[in-house]
Amino acid sequence: MCGAGISGLTVAGQLAERGWEVTLLEAAPERRTQGYMIDFFGPGYDAAEKMGILGRLRELSYSITEARFVRPNGRSQSLDYGVVAANEGGKLLSLMRQDLELTLFEALPESVEVRFGSAVVAVEDRTDYVTAVLADGTRISGDIVVAADGIHSAVRHSIFGDSAAFDRQLGMHTCAYTFDSPKLHAKLGETLVSTDELDRMVGLYGLHNGQVALFAAHRVDDTVLPANPREAIQAAYAGMGDDVAEALEKCPEPSKIYYDQVAQIELPVWSRGRVVFAGDACQAVSLLAGQGASLAIAGGLLLAEKLSGDLEPSAAFAEYEEEWMPVVADKQAAGRRAANGFLPHTTFQLWKRRVGLALLTAPVIGKFVTSAVTGTKALNQ
Ligand SMILES: Cc1cc2nc3c(=O)[nH]c(=O)nc-3n(C[C@H](O)[C@H](O)[C@H](O)COP(=O)(O)OP(=O)(O)OC[C@H]3O[C@@H](n4cnc5c(N)ncnc54)[C@H](O)[C@@H]3O)c2cc1C
């Protein structure tokens, strides 16, 4: 297994429970603690229930009662978050990404060998076995490699080459970090406050540990990542009011910030030989679709299930791809449709979002607007 993110931990745990001997290679020196609040719903919610981790996720989840959208002139529009959850049939948890990762880590069977500080740089696929080559030259061989190393997957580059054709940039950057501000924490309460203007957004909410979390996104002309994310953040979100100004002033050093491109990965085949891809490495839907973590868990469980039957790995990979790729393609398309609602670029788009938010609280209509926001199909629920 390559990558101990949400996808890698799911596949590793589920394969080990089904009798596979699993070595989990993770580039980071220790468990990653950076993250942002995710709305956890859809197929991943059902998969988590099946995996028996829903209780722990509920314990770690947040009770967000309201999302408030604040305009530059100070006027605001509120959304009762209970309505969003109700429109998902109550099957929605607000979770910090790292708490979801922690839950999957805690659930790993003891038999899984986790090696932190082990960056895979290449994969060599032979007829009878496959070898992962680490940055320090170590070579580890096995029957299969599951590449769950995220959107910038080194294994994908190793197997398919560095093709920009797989990488659909959506013209935005996103970031997240946490900081101390007891005053702002008290002010936020159980409300998620988001700015409401063109081309950029900042969301703020209070965490269980007393810190405040920031999550932000902005449109960019050049999608290349900046050398110094802290400076880029402070420039991109300047002039957005006092609370954001405090958050920018308290922006930590680059190693403590999550900063990345908003992109989708569209890999036309999800396996080659003894190597199979999972999670963002092959199916990133981007934060616009809002279900990356959910799909990583549900797809990971499906892959493990396919590998646990009588099928040869190549046949299991093919069934996994055939069943799961259309689900992902659907969510990716929904994510792209949501782009202008998420970060409006024109005043008309901004107006449309405000009207949409107002309708979200209306019964019946709300269900359809939720489906537009979350990418789920209201009629099928
Ligand atoms: C700002 C933001 C908001 C989001 N909001 C939501 C939401 O509301 N709902 C939702 O469901 N999803 C959301 N997502 C998406 C979700 O977090 C991801 O889609 C999901 O976590 C995918 O997990 P992954 O395990 O595939 O990849 P990753 O989380 O990227 O994990 C990959 C792992 O592989 C490791 N790795 C990388 N390279 C190597 C290497 N060469 N060798 C070994 N290890 C390596 C990395 O260190 C990492 O631990 C959001 C994403 C962002 C960016």
The ligand as a MOL file (V3000), in Angstrom:
LIG
                    3D

  0  0  0     0  0            999 V3000
M  V30 BEGIN CTAB
M  V30 COUNTS 53 58 0 0 0
M  V30 BEGIN ATOM
M  V30 1 C -10.0960 21.9900 1.0830 0
M  V30 2 C -10.7260 20.6410 0.8660 0
M  V30 3 C -12.0100 20.4150 1.3300 0
M  V30 4 C -12.5650 19.1460 1.1390 0
M  V30 5 N -13.8360 18.9310 1.5850 0
M  V30 6 C -14.3840 17.6990 1.4480 0
M  V30 7 C -15.7170 17.4370 1.9030 0
M  V30 8 O -16.4470 18.3280 2.3710 0
M  V30 9 N -16.1770 16.1690 1.8080 0
M  V30 10 C -15.4060 15.1580 1.2980 0
M  V30 11 O -15.8790 14.0070 1.2830 0
M  V30 12 N -14.1600 15.3930 0.8300 0
M  V30 13 C -13.6200 16.6350 0.8890 0
M  V30 14 N -12.3680 16.8720 0.3950 0
M  V30 15 C -11.6020 15.8280 -0.3210 0
M  V30 16 C -10.9440 14.7620 0.5320 0
M  V30 17 O -10.2460 15.2530 1.6380 0
M  V30 18 C -9.9850 13.9480 -0.3490 0
M  V30 19 O -10.5920 13.7020 -1.5780 0
M  V30 20 C -9.6950 12.6370 0.3200 0
M  V30 21 O -9.0900 12.8870 1.5520 0
M  V30 22 C -8.8240 11.7230 -0.5550 0
M  V30 23 O -7.9740 10.9530 0.1990 0
M  V30 24 P -6.7470 10.1280 -0.3970 0
M  V30 25 O -6.3720 9.2000 0.6970 0
M  V30 26 O -7.0800 9.5680 -1.7180 0
M  V30 27 O -5.6070 11.1880 -0.6760 0
M  V30 28 P -4.7390 12.0390 0.3420 0
M  V30 29 O -5.5520 12.4990 1.4870 0
M  V30 30 O -4.0520 13.0810 -0.4660 0
M  V30 31 O -3.6620 11.0020 0.9370 0
M  V30 32 C -2.5470 10.5800 0.2210 0
M  V30 33 C -1.4930 10.0750 1.1950 0
M  V30 34 O -0.3910 9.5700 0.4620 0
M  V30 35 C 0.8110 10.1020 0.9960 0
M  V30 36 N 1.7910 10.1410 -0.0840 0
M  V30 37 C 1.8790 11.0350 -1.0980 0
M  V30 38 N 2.8880 10.7150 -1.9210 0
M  V30 39 C 3.4550 9.5950 -1.4170 0
M  V30 40 C 4.5340 8.7800 -1.8370 0
M  V30 41 N 5.2330 9.0640 -2.9390 0
M  V30 42 N 4.8590 7.6930 -1.0930 0
M  V30 43 C 4.1520 7.3820 0.0450 0
M  V30 44 N 3.1260 8.1290 0.4720 0
M  V30 45 C 2.7580 9.2230 -0.2500 0
M  V30 46 C 0.4320 11.4710 1.5150 0
M  V30 47 O 1.3380 11.9540 2.4860 0
M  V30 48 C -0.9420 11.1700 2.0960 0
M  V30 49 O -0.8850 10.7120 3.4180 0
M  V30 50 C -11.8050 18.1220 0.5030 0
M  V30 51 C -10.5330 18.3730 0.0430 0
M  V30 52 C -9.9980 19.6170 0.1900 0
M  V30 53 C -8.6340 19.8740 -0.3710 0
M  V30 END ATOM
M  V30 BEGIN BOND
M  V30 1 1 1 2
M  V30 2 1 2 3
M  V30 3 2 2 52
M  V30 4 2 3 4
M  V30 5 1 4 5
M  V30 6 1 4 50
M  V30 7 2 5 6
M  V30 8 1 6 7
M  V30 9 1 6 13
M  V30 10 2 7 8
M  V30 11 1 7 9
M  V30 12 1 9 10
M  V30 13 2 10 11
M  V30 14 1 10 12
M  V30 15 2 12 13
M  V30 16 1 13 14
M  V30 17 1 14 15
M  V30 18 1 14 50
M  V30 19 1 15 16
M  V30 20 1 16 17
M  V30 21 1 16 18
M  V30 22 1 18 19
M  V30 23 1 18 20
M  V30 24 1 20 21
M  V30 25 1 20 22
M  V30 26 1 22 23
M  V30 27 1 23 24
M  V30 28 2 24 25
M  V30 29 1 24 26
M  V30 30 1 24 27
M  V30 31 1 27 28
M  V30 32 2 28 29
M  V30 33 1 28 30
M  V30 34 1 28 31
M  V30 35 1 31 32
M  V30 36 1 32 33
M  V30 37 1 33 34
M  V30 38 1 33 48
M  V30 39 1 34 35
M  V30 40 1 35 36
M  V30 41 1 35 46
M  V30 42 1 36 37
M  V30 43 1 36 45
M  V30 44 2 37 38
M  V30 45 1 38 39
M  V30 46 1 39 40
M  V30 47 2 39 45
M  V30 48 1 40 41
M  V30 49 2 40 42
M  V30 50 1 42 43
M  V30 51 2 43 44
M  V30 52 1 44 45
M  V30 53 1 46 47
M  V30 54 1 46 48
M  V30 55 1 48 49
M  V30 56 2 50 51
M  V30 57 1 51 52
M  V30 58 1 52 53
M  V30 END BOND
M  V30 END CTAB
M  END
